[in-house]
């Protein structure tokens, strides 16, 4: 059974930092492209960052220079370090694992940036 379990969300003030984690099980972690998506109220889910099996990364323009995605193969864990958070980063953040033809999602973790 595949499980992607996110943690680390919360309420922070603008300019602060958070680190999200995603613990993966039931997949061959090292063979999956891993990603973080987010969905704000009333908006479509959007890609935030992804990391390939080889460690290459890609970021949405809105988070470049502020967010860093990483993966720890030994513990099957995906991370998203989020710095200099802005109110517009407020959303539910989802962990995603893909290895065609399969794709899996976590349940999401809420990030709220507000003063």
C-alpha positions in Angstrom: 0.0 0.0 0.0 1.4 3.3 -1.1 1.5 6.1 1.5 2.7 9.6 1.3 2.4 11.4 4.6 3.1 15.1 4.8 4.0 17.0 7.9 5.4 20.4 8.9 2.6 22.8 7.9 1.3 25.5 10.1 0.6 29.2 10.7 3.6 31.6 10.3 4.1 35.3 9.8 5.3 36.8 6.5 9.1 36.4 6.2 9.3 33.3 8.4 10.3 29.8 7.3 8.8 26.3 7.4 10.1 22.9 6.3 7.7 20.4 5.0 8.4 16.7 5.0 6.8 13.8 3.1 7.5 10.3 4.3 7.0 7.7 1.5 6.3 4.0 1.8 5.1 1.4 -0.6 7.0 2.7 -3.5 10.6 2.4 -4.7 11.4 5.9 -3.7 14.6 6.3 -5.7 12.8 5.4 -8.9 10.1 8.1 -8.5 10.1 11.7 -9.5 9.0 13.5 -6.4 7.2 16.9 -6.3 5.4 19.4 -4.2 2.1 20.9 -5.4 -0.1 23.4 -3.7 -3.7 24.5 -3.9 -5.1 27.7 -2.6 -8.8 28.3 -2.0 -10.6 28.8 -5.3 -7.5 28.1 -7.4 -6.2 25.1 -9.3 -3.5 22.9 -7.9 -0.2 24.0 -9.1 3.3 22.6 -9.2 5.7 24.2 -6.7 8.8 22.2 -7.1 10.0 18.8 -8.4 13.1 16.7 -8.1 14.1 13.9 -10.4 15.6 10.6 -9.6 19.0 12.0 -10.4 18.5 15.0 -8.2 17.7 17.7 -10.8 15.3 20.3 -9.6 12.7 22.6 -11.1 10.7 25.4 -9.4 7.7 27.5 -10.1 8.8 31.1 -10.8 6.9 32.4 -7.8 9.1 30.4 -5.4 12.5 30.4 -7.1 15.2 31.6 -4.7 13.0 31.1 -1.6 12.1 27.4 -1.7 14.4 24.4 -1.9 13.3 20.8 -2.6 15.4 17.9 -1.6 15.1 14.1 -1.1 16.8 11.7 1.3 17.0 8.3 -0.3 18.1 6.5 2.9 14.9 7.5 4.7 12.5 7.7 1.7 11.7 11.3 2.7 11.0 14.4 0.6 11.5 17.9 1.9 10.5 21.4 1.0 12.4 24.2 2.8 10.3 27.4 2.5 12.0 30.7 3.4 10.8 34.3 3.2 7.2 33.1 3.1 4.5 35.4 1.7 0.8 35.5 2.3 0.3 34.3 -1.3 2.1 31.1 -0.3 -1.0 30.2 1.8 -2.3 26.9 0.5 -2.6 23.2 1.1 0.7 21.6 0.1 0.6 18.1 -1.4 3.4 15.5 -1.9 3.4 13.7 -5.2 5.3 10.6 -6.5 5.3 9.6 -10.1 6.7 6.7 -12.0 4.8 6.2 -15.2 2.1 5.0 -15.5 1.5 5.5 -11.7 1.1 8.7 -9.7 0.4 9.0 -6.0 -0.7 11.9 -3.8 -0.5 12.6 -0.1 -3.4 14.0 1.9 -1.9 17.5 2.1 -0.7 19.8 4.8 -2.0 23.4 5.4 0.4 26.3 5.2 -1.0 29.7 6.3 1.1 32.8 6.1 -0.6 35.7 7.9 0.3 38.5 10.2 
